[in-house]
Amino acid sequence: LESIHPDHLNQAYEQFVQQVSQQLHGNLLETYQSLADRKLGLSPKDVALRSFKNALLPYLYRNDEATGAQLFYKHFTESSNMTDRLATLTRLSKASTPEYEKAIAAFRDEWKDDALVLNKVFMVTAVSKAENAFAKIKERYESPDFDKTNPNNIYALVYYFAQHNWARFHSTDGETYDWFAKLTMEVDSRNPQVASRLGSCFNNWK
């Protein structure tokens, strides 16, 4: 293609996921429930099964987002390990539902004193596909628990947004590019290495 349109690419991808989720919903839900009911340990096989179970989440969510949000919030509150909680939190972030807001607030409050885990909150915020995702990212960037001088915070929120959330980052109105450019120049005045890595997010777009 001579010209790539991120919004068209995103629409095609979302339609694909929607079709798969609708056609295979019964099988996917049955498989998910059977794995959710099992007590998975730390063996290589159980780790693989847990990963597979979490890979089913986006398809279950898209079949019926209202029902999916309730299912994932229940799974989030009942999960006993970080992997499952983060997986469900990430899937809940796809839409700005009340369940997502409750879940991320609870997770953030629980781990607000752990810098490494708090970076996970920033990453979940960064990959959200909700309509208000960009507004939430800017809000998080200005929050008291975000340290603008901490490279790990910058990478977890800003770099992750630009590198992994192409549906929201490559917005046709250009607002995200403008914000990202100003922020990169601001970071460059303090840490050129971090700013250089932020700029690399444009390298592999085509």
Salt bridges, closest charged atoms under 4 A:
GLU14 OE1 - ARG62 NH1 2.02
GLU65 OE2 - ARG62 NE 3.75
GLU78 OE2 - LYS74 NZ 3.15
ASP84 OD2 - LYS53 NZ 2.82
GLU101 OE1 - LYS136 NZ 3.89
GLU110 OE1 - ARG85 NH1 2.78
GLU131 OE2 - ARG168 NH2 3.49
GLU142 OE1 - LYS148 NZ 2.90
ASP145 OD2 - ARG108 NE 2.66
GLU175 OE2 - LYS138 NZ 3.33
ASP178 OD2 - LYS182 NZ 3.41
GLU186 OE2 - ARG190 NH1 3.48
